[in-house]
Amino acid sequence: MTPTEDADRANGCSREEKTRQPSFTVVVVDPQTPGNVGTIARAMKNFGLSDLALIDPPPLPEGGEAYGFAGHAREDVLPNAREVTFEEVADRYHTVGCTAITGEDARRHVRFPFRTPAELRDSLATVETDTALVFGREGRGLDNEELRQLDEVCSIPASPEYPVLNLGQAATIVLYELRELFLTDTQLPDVERERATEADVERVHDRFDDFLDAAGYSGNRFDRTRTLFRRVFGRAHPTTREAHTLIGVFRRAADQLNHRWELIERYDAPEWPETRERNDVDDDGGPDADR
């Protein structure tokens, strides 16, 4: 046995326990509507959770209402749901009670302090223990006696005129906000890795400058417009394909404008109203603001 393993045993933990990632369990207390249980199961599968615990649930027959609302979670999350007691949950987990009704200050500490789901995400990121997210019954949520047994309170910001959400909706919002704690990958592509290189971005700006020159922009108007475009384009974080497409668009537009100028000069045709010399007017028809 190595010294590290010896120290772990002395501290009462195995190597497996030290490396095991904290788990998250969703607990629903006394749900009245099978459909809400199914909705919660579906949200759990959407955001990477699988452990559903129910306290005093209604009958959930296979093929019934709960299974109809569960989507693909009817294949695993819902049929694997287990019944537990409130005391078991409070004793085993770091617990978070979700409620729409909070206290206003520390004088009502049963429901205060509280965290929003986003704040809870940051807090739980530092908690290395199994956590239970506890949701109350549809009609009245978690009562004060139940909340007294829980470690934290979470509440979703909503309209003061009607802050109480449907149980399934509330669970979905909380799980969405916490998803980074238990969902390592999503169906969305990693846009940051696909961002065009700075060289391609600068090629876009070079072609845009050529386009402005061909369109008759010069002086202050040229400088202001190219700066505006750089700010807009900088916020867009374009992909390589988007950058290459814009390079082609601006190149073709500039080529066509230059060809038109060549035809005008060759045949001494009248110029269109917006000429290269008309640079003292903004695109909206107003006077140049920089002059």
C-alpha positions as CSV (number, residue, x, y, z in Angstrom):
1,M,0.0,0.0,0.0
2,T,1.4,3.4,-1.0
3,P,1.6,6.3,1.6
4,T,-1.2,8.1,-0.2
5,E,-3.5,5.1,0.0
6,D,-2.5,4.6,3.6
7,A,-3.5,8.3,4.3
8,D,-6.7,7.9,2.4
9,R,-7.6,4.8,4.5
10,A,-6.8,6.7,7.7
11,N,-9.1,9.5,6.6
12,G,-11.9,7.0,5.9
13,C,-12.0,7.4,2.2
14,S,-11.0,5.2,-0.7
15,R,-9.3,6.3,-3.9
16,E,-12.6,5.7,-5.8
17,E,-14.4,8.0,-3.3
18,K,-11.8,10.7,-3.8
19,T,-12.1,10.7,-7.6
20,R,-15.8,10.2,-7.8
21,Q,-17.7,13.2,-9.2
22,P,-20.5,14.6,-7.0
23,S,-23.9,13.5,-8.2
24,F,-27.2,15.4,-8.6
25,T,-30.6,14.0,-7.7
26,V,-34.0,15.6,-8.5
27,V,-36.5,15.1,-5.7
28,V,-40.2,15.9,-6.1
29,V,-42.3,16.1,-2.9
30,D,-45.9,14.9,-3.0
31,P,-46.5,15.6,-6.7
32,Q,-50.2,15.6,-7.5
33,T,-50.1,15.5,-11.3
34,P,-48.5,12.6,-13.2
35,G,-47.9,14.8,-16.1
36,N,-45.6,17.1,-14.1
37,V,-43.5,14.1,-13.0
38,G,-43.2,13.1,-16.7
39,T,-42.2,16.7,-17.6
40,I,-39.5,16.8,-15.0
41,A,-38.2,13.4,-16.1
42,R,-38.0,14.8,-19.7
43,A,-36.1,17.9,-18.5
44,M,-33.7,15.8,-16.6
45,K,-32.9,13.8,-19.7
46,N,-32.6,17.0,-21.7
47,F,-29.9,18.3,-19.4
48,G,-28.0,15.2,-18.5
49,L,-29.5,13.9,-15.2
50,S,-31.0,10.5,-14.5
51,D,-31.6,10.1,-10.8
52,L,-35.2,10.9,-10.0
53,A,-36.5,10.5,-6.5
54,L,-40.2,10.8,-5.6
55,I,-41.8,11.4,-2.2
56,D,-45.5,10.2,-1.9
57,P,-46.0,10.2,-5.7
58,P,-49.3,9.4,-7.4
59,P,-49.7,6.1,-9.3
60,L,-47.4,6.2,-12.4
61,P,-48.6,3.3,-14.6
62,E,-46.6,2.5,-17.7
63,G,-48.2,4.1,-20.7
64,G,-50.1,6.6,-18.5
65,E,-50.0,10.3,-18.4
66,A,-46.5,10.6,-16.9
67,Y,-45.1,8.5,-19.7
68,G,-46.9,10.5,-22.3
69,F,-45.2,13.7,-21.0
70,A,-41.7,12.1,-20.5
71,G,-40.7,11.8,-24.1
72,H,-37.6,9.6,-24.4
73,A,-37.2,9.8,-20.6
74,R,-39.9,7.1,-20.5
75,E,-37.2,4.6,-21.5
76,D,-34.9,5.2,-18.5
77,V,-35.4,8.2,-16.1
78,L,-39.1,7.7,-15.4
79,P,-39.2,3.9,-15.0
80,N,-36.0,4.0,-12.8
81,A,-37.5,6.6,-10.5
82,R,-37.4,5.5,-6.8
83,E,-39.5,6.4,-3.8
84,V,-37.8,7.9,-0.8
85,T,-38.8,9.7,2.4
86,F,-38.1,13.4,3.1
87,E,-35.9,12.4,6.0
88,E,-33.7,10.2,3.8
89,V,-33.1,13.1,1.4
90,A,-32.3,15.5,4.2
91,D,-29.8,13.1,5.8
92,R,-28.0,11.9,2.7
93,Y,-27.6,15.0,0.5
94,H,-26.6,18.6,0.4
95,T,-30.2,19.9,-0.3
96,V,-31.6,22.8,-2.2
97,G,-35.2,23.7,-1.8
98,C,-36.9,25.4,-4.7
99,T,-39.7,27.8,-3.9
100,A,-41.4,30.8,-5.4
101,I,-42.1,32.4,-2.0
102,T,-39.1,33.9,-0.3
103,G,-38.4,36.0,2.8
104,E,-37.5,39.6,2.5
105,D,-34.7,39.7,5.0
106,A,-32.9,37.7,7.7
107,R,-35.9,38.0,10.1
108,R,-37.6,35.4,8.0
109,H,-34.6,33.0,7.7
110,V,-36.7,29.9,6.7
111,R,-36.9,31.3,3.2
112,F,-34.0,33.7,3.4
113,P,-31.3,34.1,2.2
114,F,-32.1,32.6,-1.2
115,R,-30.3,32.3,-4.5
116,T,-31.5,32.5,-8.1
117,P,-30.7,29.5,-10.3
118,A,-27.8,31.3,-11.9
119,E,-26.4,32.2,-8.5
120,L,-27.0,28.6,-7.3
121,R,-25.0,27.3,-10.3
122,D,-21.9,29.3,-9.2
123,S,-22.4,28.2,-5.6
124,L,-22.7,24.5,-6.3
125,A,-19.7,24.5,-8.6
126,T,-17.6,24.6,-5.4
127,V,-19.6,21.9,-3.5
128,E,-18.0,18.5,-3.6
129,T,-20.9,16.5,-2.2
130,D,-24.0,14.8,-3.6
131,T,-26.7,17.4,-4.1
132,A,-30.5,17.0,-4.1
133,L,-32.7,19.6,-5.9
134,V,-36.0,19.5,-4.1
135,F,-39.2,20.6,-5.7
136,G,-42.5,20.9,-3.8
137,R,-46.1,20.0,-4.6
138,E,-48.0,21.8,-7.3
139,G,-50.6,23.6,-5.1
140,R,-48.4,25.0,-2.3
141,G,-44.8,24.0,-2.9
142,L,-42.6,23.2,0.1
143,D,-43.9,24.2,3.5
144,N,-41.8,25.9,6.2
145,E,-41.2,22.7,8.1
146,E,-39.8,21.1,5.0
147,L,-37.6,24.1,4.2
148,R,-36.2,24.1,7.7
149,Q,-34.6,20.7,7.0
150,L,-32.9,21.8,3.8
151,D,-29.6,23.5,3.4
152,E,-30.3,26.2,0.7
153,V,-33.2,28.0,-0.9
154,C,-33.5,28.7,-4.6
155,S,-36.1,30.9,-6.3
156,I,-36.7,31.8,-9.9
157,P,-37.1,35.6,-10.5
158,A,-40.5,36.3,-12.0
159,S,-43.3,38.9,-12.1
160,P,-44.4,40.0,-8.6
161,E,-47.9,39.9,-9.8
162,Y,-47.7,36.1,-10.5
163,P,-44.3,34.5,-9.5
164,V,-45.6,31.0,-9.1
165,L,-44.6,28.7,-12.0
166,N,-46.0,25.4,-13.0
167,L,-44.0,22.6,-11.3
168,G,-42.7,21.1,-14.5
169,Q,-41.7,24.6,-15.9
170,A,-39.9,25.5,-12.7
171,A,-37.9,22.4,-12.7
172,T,-37.0,22.8,-16.4
173,I,-35.7,26.4,-15.8
174,V,-33.6,25.4,-12.8
175,L,-32.1,22.4,-14.6
176,Y,-31.3,24.6,-17.6
177,E,-29.5,27.1,-15.5
178,L,-27.5,24.4,-13.7
179,R,-26.8,22.3,-16.8
180,E,-23.1,23.2,-16.8
181,L,-22.6,21.3,-13.5
182,F,-23.7,18.0,-15.0
183,L,-23.8,18.3,-18.8
184,T,-20.4,18.0,-20.4
185,D,-21.4,18.4,-24.0
186,T,-24.4,19.6,-26.0
187,Q,-25.7,19.3,-29.6
188,L,-24.4,22.9,-30.3
189,P,-21.2,23.3,-32.3
190,D,-18.2,24.9,-30.6
191,V,-18.4,28.3,-32.4
192,E,-15.2,29.6,-30.8
193,R,-13.1,26.9,-32.4
194,E,-14.7,27.7,-35.8
195,R,-14.0,31.4,-35.7
196,A,-12.2,32.7,-38.8
197,T,-8.5,33.4,-38.4
198,E,-7.4,37.0,-37.9
199,A,-5.8,36.8,-41.4
200,D,-9.2,36.0,-43.0
201,V,-10.9,38.7,-40.9
202,E,-8.4,41.3,-42.2
203,R,-8.9,40.1,-45.8
204,V,-12.6,40.9,-45.3
205,H,-11.7,44.4,-44.2
206,D,-9.3,44.9,-47.1
207,R,-12.0,43.8,-49.6
208,F,-14.6,46.1,-47.8
209,D,-12.1,49.0,-48.2
210,D,-11.9,48.2,-51.9
211,F,-15.7,48.2,-52.1
212,L,-15.9,51.5,-50.4
213,D,-13.4,53.0,-52.7
214,A,-15.2,51.7,-55.8
215,A,-18.5,53.1,-54.4
216,G,-17.0,56.5,-54.2
217,Y,-16.3,56.8,-50.5
218,S,-13.4,59.0,-49.5
219,G,-12.1,61.2,-46.7
220,N,-14.1,61.2,-43.4
221,R,-16.9,59.2,-44.9
222,F,-14.5,56.4,-45.9
223,D,-12.9,56.4,-42.5
224,R,-16.1,56.5,-40.5
225,T,-17.8,53.7,-42.6
226,R,-14.8,51.3,-42.4
227,T,-14.6,51.9,-38.6
228,L,-18.3,51.2,-38.2
229,F,-18.0,48.0,-40.3
230,R,-15.0,46.9,-38.2
231,R,-17.0,47.3,-35.0
232,V,-20.0,45.4,-36.3
233,F,-17.9,42.7,-37.8
234,G,-15.8,42.4,-34.7
235,R,-18.9,41.6,-32.6
236,A,-20.0,38.9,-35.1
237,H,-17.0,36.5,-34.6
238,P,-17.6,35.1,-38.1
239,T,-16.8,31.6,-39.2
240,T,-14.2,30.8,-41.9
241,R,-17.0,30.2,-44.4
242,E,-18.7,33.4,-43.6
243,A,-15.5,35.4,-43.9
244,H,-14.7,33.8,-47.3
245,T,-18.2,34.4,-48.6
246,L,-18.0,38.1,-47.7
247,I,-14.6,38.4,-49.3
248,G,-16.1,37.1,-52.5
249,V,-19.1,39.4,-52.2
250,F,-17.1,42.5,-51.7
251,R,-14.6,41.6,-54.4
252,R,-17.3,41.0,-56.9
253,A,-19.2,44.2,-56.0
254,A,-16.0,46.3,-56.2
255,D,-15.1,44.8,-59.6
256,Q,-18.5,45.6,-61.0
257,L,-18.5,49.1,-59.7
258,N,-15.0,49.7,-61.1
259,H,-16.1,48.2,-64.4
260,R,-19.0,50.7,-64.5
261,W,-16.7,53.6,-63.8
262,E,-14.5,52.4,-66.7
263,L,-17.5,52.3,-69.0
264,I,-18.5,55.8,-67.9
265,E,-15.1,57.2,-68.6
266,R,-14.8,55.3,-71.9
267,Y,-18.1,56.5,-73.4
268,D,-18.4,59.8,-71.5
269,A,-21.8,58.7,-70.2
270,P,-23.6,60.7,-67.5
271,E,-22.7,59.5,-64.0
272,W,-25.4,58.2,-61.7
273,P,-26.5,60.7,-59.0
274,E,-24.3,59.3,-56.3
275,T,-20.8,60.1,-57.7
276,R,-17.3,59.6,-56.4
277,E,-17.1,63.4,-55.7
278,R,-20.3,63.6,-53.6
279,N,-18.8,62.7,-50.2
280,D,-20.3,65.4,-48.0
281,V,-23.7,63.6,-47.5
282,D,-24.4,60.7,-45.2
283,D,-26.3,57.6,-46.5
284,D,-29.5,58.8,-44.7
285,G,-29.3,62.1,-46.7
286,G,-28.3,64.2,-43.7
287,P,-25.2,66.4,-43.5
288,D,-21.9,64.8,-42.6
289,A,-21.8,64.7,-38.8
290,D,-18.0,64.9,-38.7
291,R,-17.8,68.2,-40.6
